[in-house]
Amino acid sequence: MKKGIVSIWEYPNEPLKIHILKGEDWEGFDEIVEYLIKSLNVIVYESVDGPDARRWILKQNNIIFEFIHSDGFGNYLLAPTKESEIIIKNIANNIDNNYNSDPCFLRH
């Protein structure tokens, strides 16, 4: 039985958020970003790292989305626009599928 590692949070009048339930720490953030860059042609557009949070603006196919880490919440994708919702849903699906097929994916 496959177990999903993403949780989609959709609320009216709020940006779509997809929480990644594995690799929820800083190392997991780095591992996920590296995977996005190498495997899904994502570009880091801007990155901000603070003492207990990170907010990176990423780009795929010229569409901007965010990847955020919060010590209290973990790692999640955020879609600031409707067009970026499709991108982060595809990324989440890809991450979920890779986790289920690769025993080393997100297991630092």
Buried (B, 14 or more C-beta within 10 A) or exposed (E): EEEBBBEBEEEEEEBBBBBBBBBBEBEBBBBBBEBBEEEBEBEEEEEEEEEEEBBBBBBBEEBBBBBBBBEEEBBBBBBBEEEBBBBBBEBBEBBBEBBBEEEEBBEE
